[in-house]
Amino acid sequence: MGLALLIDFGSTYTKAVAVDVSAEQLLARVQSPSTVDTNVMVGLQSALNQVRKELGLTNLEECRFLASSSAAGGLRMVAIGLVPELTAEAAKRAALGAGAKVLRAFSYHLRRRDIAWLEELRPEIILLAGGTDGGDAEVILFNARMLAGSTLTCPILYAGNSDASEDAEDLLQAENKEIVVTENVMPELGRLNVEPARAAIREVFMRRIVEAKGIHRVRDLIGDILMPTPMAVLQAATLLAQGSPKEQGLGDLVVVDVGGATTDVHSVAHGHPSDTSWLPKGLPEPFAKRTVEGDLGLRYNAVSILEAVGADAIAVQCGASPEQIHTAIDRLTRETSTVPQSTEGYALDVALAKAAVEVAVQRHSGRLEMVYTSEGPVNLLYGKDLTTVQYLIGTGGIFARGSDPRGVLCSALFDAANPFSLRPRRPKMVIDQSYIMYAMGLLAGIAPDTALRIMKRHLVDA
């Protein structure tokens, strides 16, 4: 197997990684400002021209192309379920594992004001779930009827009570809604079945978002987009943790991926309680889990980071006034391809990244909640206990090219001031300095041993 070109159409940059698969060598890594909102070919050709120049090639016709896309921060999605901590949560997990950005999760009966909110928001897909197989059908059919009567035009993915699927399909098709029926995300109480829904979401992602962003124009050159970029990173993280047939993995790990539109967190670990006195509550956690924080991005959502931590906190880190911070962040959100050119610019990016990482990892990690019983206080564990993971990995531009990658990654660690948030305590901290995890997730599909060995060589101590 010869040269592979691994491409990502991102919100801020179009990236390309060239790998000699037979020699297991990383040959080139380039990026160019993304042009997905105008002509996607411009950014792609710029990246490919850089690859040609670095490799001394006149053409790339013999290359194997593999591509992912995270343009616009992924698929904007709404999840609808029955009980918040059960089917609504199951629906949300299915969405997050498939490259979607969950804007909101609804439970129980949809109200008219919920429909009005949805009509104004215009999500790109709706995941409709609710009820175990053979269980409650009234709520999901009520919600299907409400969606059928709306002005929404996005695809509706039905992943609820299978006994009600035909009636729901009839209700929605009668109003010319696009509906895709898949398996129930929770066929039995407490048992998750999210993979069929994830597969359907990925298919919609490819068909709708890739078309909407004009990425279909590159098919003649590179073929189809294989998957959303966050899924490629999760695939890389899973390979890195578990290993391949011929190469040992690293063990339990957490990956933090800071981007221009979102901050994603991936954990590949069972997350069982490290203290036997803690009682797990809620749905079982997936071994490979991803969460995406659509309000935490260094460019498109810098304002949301500012709102989350306050201008004063950012200003202290940057040595600037709150007014200067507001002005700088306003510019970043308008000029999303901005690359820092000064000490002040780098300091602002680091401050924003630290805040984004802290909030994102806290949201992803499990938490303890103390309750009082007749036998005394008991700690309930919700989510994954990540305190004992062996590795904490940073990926994204802020880690590959930023001025303080270790400081940013340290923001993910356990904080004694917030002991109920079960973030990593003493992991080995490394960074994806070559910014290749998405690429190795793509390569894993055809050469997992090679992808794993290249990743391990290019992770460096933070």
N, C-alpha and C positions, 0 to 999 in steps of 0.2 A: 504494500500500500504506500503511495507516494505522498504528495503534498495535499494537505487539507486546509481550507480557508474557512474560519469560523467567524461568523458575522452577527452583530447585534444592532438592530435598529432601535436606539434608545431615545428617550425624550429630549436629551441634551446633545448626545453624541452618537454617531454611527461608528461602531468599533469593528476592527478586523484583527484576527490573530491567525498567523500562518504557522503550521506545524508540519514538520517532516515526520509522518507517522512511523515509517519503518525505522528511522534512526532515533525516534522518541525525543526530538529536539524542537524547542520553540525557536522559530526563525525570525519572526517579526511580530510587532504589536503596534498598531496605529489607531488613530481616531481622527474624525473630522466632524465639525458641527453638523447635527442632523438637519435634514431638509424635508422632514415628513409632512410639514404643513404647506409645502410648495411643490417641489419635485424631488421625490425621494432619491432619484437616480443621481442627483448632483452630489449629495453627501456620500453616497455609495461609491461613485466613480472617484471622488477625491480620496477616499480611504484606499481604494484599490490601486490608484496611481502611486500612493505612498508605498504600498506593498511591493509593487513592481520595481520601484526605485530601490528599495532596501534590498530586494532579492536579486536585482540585476536581470529581471525577466522582461521580455517584450510582450508576452501575453500570459494569461492564466487559464488557458483552455483545458489544460490537463489536470487542473485542481479539482478536488472534491469539495463542493460548497455545502456548508451546513449553517442554518441561520435561525435566529430567535428575534423576538421583538418585544419591547416594553414601551413603545411609543405612546405618549399621553398617559403614562403611569398605569397601563393595564386596562382591563375591561371594567367599566363602572357598573356596579351591580347592586341589586337590592335582594335580600333574602327574606322570605315570608314563611313562618312556621306556626306551630300551635302553641306549645308551652315554651316559654323563653329559654329555660335551662335544658330543654330536651330537643325537640325537632327544630326550633329556631336556631339553636346553637349548632346542631348537626348540619343544617343548611349553610350556616356561615362558614363552618370548617370546610365543607366541600368547595365553597367559593374560594377561600383563601389558598387552598392547595392547588388551584388551577390557574393562577395568574390573574385573578379578579381582585378588584378593589371594592370592598363591601362598604357602601355608603351608609346603609342602615339596615337593621334587622327588625321586622315586625312580628308580633305574636297575636294570637287570638283573631277576632274578627276585624277586618279592615273597616275603617270608618271613612265617611265621605271626605273628611279633611286629610286623611292619609292618601286617598286617591288624588286629591287636588295637589298635594305635595309631590306625589310621583309624577303627575302630569307636568308640573312645573320643572322638576328635576330632569326628566327624560333619561332614565337609566338606559344602559345599552343591553341589559339582560335582567330578567326577573327570575329568581329561583323560588318556585312555589312548592312548599312542603307542608306536612302536617298529618298527624295520625299514624299509628302503626298499621300494618296490613291487617285488615279485618276489624280495625278499631274505629275511632271517631271519623266520620266522613262529612258531617254537617259543616264544620268550620271550613275545611278546605274547599268544599263546593260553594259555600257562601263567598269565600275570597275569590274563587274562579269567576263567579258571577259578577262581583264588583270589578274585577279586572276586565272582563268582557265588555262591560258597559262604559269603560273609560276611553279616552282618546289615545292611549298608549299604543305605540307601534313596534316596540322592541320585542324580540323573541321571549316567550315565557317557557321556562323549563319546569315541567311537572316532575317532582321527585318525592311524592307523598304516598299516602294510602293507595295501594295498587287496586283495591276494590272500587275506588272512586275515579280511577284514571279515565275510563271511557266517558263517564258523565262530564267530567271536567273538560275533556278534549272536545266533546260536542258543544258545550257551553261557549268555549273560546273560539272554536272554528266557525260557529254560527255568526260571530261578529267579526269574522275575517282576521282573527289574531293568529300570529305564528306561534304554534305550540310544539314543543319537543317533549316526548314522554320517555322517562327513564326509570330505573329502579328506585324504590323508596330509600331515602337516606337513613331511615331508622325503621326497618321492617319489624323489629321486635323491641320492646322496651329495654333501653340500655345497650342495644347492639347497633353499632354504626356500620353503614354500608355506603361510603361516600365516593368510592372510585368510579362507579358508573356516572354519577352526576359530574364529577370532575372531568371525565372524558368528554361528556356532552358540552360542558362549559368551554373546554379547550377547542372543540370543534367550532363553536359559535365565535370564539375569540378569533380564530384563524379566518373564518368566513366574513365576519362583520368588521372587526377592527382593522385587519390587514387590508381589506378592500377600502374602508373609509379613509385610511391614511395613505392610500396610493401605493402601498408596498407590493400590490399585485403586479405593478409595472416591472418589477425586477425578476419575475419568474423565469423569463427566457434566459436570463443570465445565471441565476443562482438556484433556481428551483423553488419549491415551496418553503415557507417559514415553518419550521418543525414544531415550535412550541413557544409559549410566552417565556421571556427571559427569567422571571422569578422561578419558573418550574425548572429551567436549565440549572440555575444555581442550587435549587433544592436537590436536583439529581446529582450534582457534583458533591454537595455536602453529604448525601447518603453514601455515595461511593467512597468518599474520603473517610467516613466513619466506619463503614462495614468492611471495606476492602473489596478486592476482586478475586477471581479464581487463582491468580498467580501472585498477588501482592497484598500484604497485610494492611488493614486500615488503622486509623489512629484511635478509634474508640469514641465514646460519647463526646459530642461537641456542639457548640453554638456558633452560628455564622451571622454576623451583622453586615447588612448590605445597605449602605447609605447612598442614595441617588438624588437626582435633581427634583423628582416628583414625589417619591415615597422613600420610606425607610423600612426594609424588610428584615425580619428576623427568622432564622431557620434553626430549629433544634433537632438533632438526631440523637435521641436518648429516650429511654423508657420513662425517666422522671419519677421513679418510685420514691416514696418517702424515705429520706435519709434517717429519720427518727421513727422508730417503730410505734411510738405513742401517737403519731399523727394519723388521723382517719381520713382517707381519700373520699371526696365528695364529687358529685357531678358526673358527667360523661367520661368514659375512658379516653385517655389522651393518645393520639397517634404517635408511633415511634418517630416518624419523620414529619415534623410539623412546621408549617410556615404561617406567619402572620404578616400582614402588610399594613403599615400605618400611612394611609393616604393623605394625612394632614401634616406629615413630617418629611418635607423635601427641601433640599438646600437652595432651590431656585423657585420652582413653581409654588411651593408651599412654605417659603421662608417666613411669610407673615404669620402662618399658623404656629410655627415654632416660637416666634416672638410672643404670640398671645399665650402660649403654654407656659413659658418661663418668665416673661416680663422683660421689658427693655432694660431695666436697671441691671438685671443679672448678666445679660449679654454685654452691656456697656462696661461693666467692671472687668470682664475678661479681656475686652478689646482695648481698654484704656481710652474710651471715647465717651461722649455724652449720650444720654438716651435720645436726644434729638438727632444727633449724627447717625445713630443706629437706625432710627426710623427712616431717615433719608436713604441710607445705604441699602436697606432691605427693600424699600420701594423700588429702587433701581434694579436690584437683583430679580425681582418678580417680573419686571418689564423686559429686562435684557437677560433672558435665561441662559444664553450661551456664554455669559461673562466668565472669564477665567481670571483669578486674582493676579494682579500685576504689582502689588505693593505689600509691604509688611502689614498694613492695616487691613488690606483685602484678605490676606491669608488668615489673620487673626479672627476676622469676622466669620469666615468659613469654619474654622476650628470651633469657635464658640457655638455656632449653630449646630454643628455636627455633634458636639458633646451633649447638647440638650436633646437633640433628636435621638441619639443612641440611648441615653438614660431613660427617656420616656418610653421608647419602643421596646426595649428589653424588659422594662418593668411590666408593660402591658402583656408581653409574651409569656413571661415567667409565671409560675404558680405563686399562690399566696396562701398564707395561713389566716384563719379566722378563729379567734378564741370564743367558745361558747361555754356556758355554765350548766352543768347537769347536777343531778342529785348526788353523783359521786365526785363532784368537783369540776374544775375547769378542764376542757378538752380542746385541743387544736384540730380544726378541720382543714384539710388540704384541698384547695381548688386548683386544678391545673397541674403542671409539671414542676417537680422539685429539681431545679437545675444547679443546686449549690455544689454538687460533686462532679460536674462535667470536667473532662480532662483538658479540653481545648476550647479556646475562644478565638475566633478568626474574624478579622475585619476585611471586607472587600468593598470596592468602589473607589472612585477617584480621590476621595479625601484620604484614603489609606495609601493609595499608590503614589499620589503626588502631593499630599498635604504636608504641612510643616510640623505637625505633632500627632502622628498616627497612634502612638502609644497612649497619649493623653486622651484621645477620642475613645479608644477602645476601653480604657479604664472606667469610663462612664457607665459601662455595662455591668460592672462588678457589684457584688453584694455590698450593701451599705448598712453598717450597724445602727445608723439612725433610723433605718426603715427595716427592722428585722423580719417583718412578716412578708416581705417581697423576696422570693427564693431565687435570687440571681446567682450566677457563678461566684464561688468564693475564692478559690486559688487555682484557676486554670492556667495552663501554659498559653500565653498570648502570642499569636502570630498574625501576620498580615499577608494578604494576597498582593504582594508588591508589584507583580507584573499584571494585575487586574485581568486574570484569565479564568476565574472560576466558572463564569457563564459558558466560556468556550469549552472548558473541560467537561461540563455537563452535556454539551452537544456532542463532543467527541466520545463520551462514554457510551453512546448508542452504537458505535461501530468498533471502538477499540478501548474497552474499559481499563485493561491493564496499563496501556500507554497513558491514558488520561490520568490515572491515579499516580503513576510514577512522575509524570511531569508536574502535577500539582504539588506533590510532596517536595520536589526539588525547588519549587519556586515560592514556597511559604517561608518567610523569614521572621525571626524574632521581632516582636514589636518593641 
